[in-house]
Amino acid sequence: MDGLIEKAAQAVLGSKLTLALTGAGISVESGIPDFRSKGGLWDRYDPEEYASIYSFQKNPEKVWLMLREMEEIVDKARPNAAHIGLAELEHMGLLRSVITQNVDNLHQEAGSKDVIEYHGNSRSLTCLWCNRHYDYTEKKGEYPPYCACGKILKPDVVFFGEAIPIEAMTRSYQLASICQALLIIGTSAVVSPFNVLPRQAKQAGATIIEINLEKTVLSDHITDILLQGKATEMVSKLVSAAKKIKGL
Ligand code: OAD
């Protein structure tokens, strides 16, 4: 493993533009379960019934049962060593941006400045009927939260059947097309269109470094360096190796 860590650190140090793509797995060690692992959110809630925009429009009270559980878990979570390690890489000038599918705000709390939120953020809410916007602190503890117009509010996270925020999608695609190293951390990479980004970076000639507990659909065909293990451990080792090579 040490040889692979060293190789990954060399790739990051030699790259003019490095990106990190993250998924639910990076926040598991902060206490937030992922979606598709055993015991994950989609084991207990059918995403068709709870995570599509059509189910929200049909029965928002029911969808808020899941959203309430998520919100209570996310409220207690704090950034872990993997979030902090990525913020450190950005601070050292070794990482341009984090592109995340997560809506938990933990990258920002860890100190990352350039975070592209591909699936939105749970910290604000919008009324689908009158388009009023609210910060989540205004509605904290209200389940379900209501708009002044009397309708139930939706958090600004992307539900299945909704479009990816256009700026996040465009910027991610542009960056992936020119990056030279790509870290992919804690994602099963099965959700589209996010999973186009690793392929885009590969086509651009980037070195693909994957950190995951398990092999994914990317591991055998797209990934160049697989660091199989916990995100906290692998990111910390990568940051330490990069510092050592730089003499820091
Ligand atoms: P998944 O639950 O599909 O995948 C999580 C990945 O993280 C798996 O490959 C795990 O092996 C890995 N993992 C778990 N714990 C880990 C740890 N401690 N260290 C390293 N890896 C670990 O989650 P995502 O890929 O993020 O979208 O799912 C993508 C999207 O599907 C989510 O953004 C959400 C969901 O439906 C929407 O709701 C639109």
Residues whose N, C-alpha, C, O or C-beta is under 5 A from the ligand:
A	BS01	OAD	G23 A24 G25 V28 E29 D34 F35 R36 S37 Q101 H119 V158 F159 F160 G186 T187 S188 A189 V191 I211 N212 L213 E214 G229 K230 A231
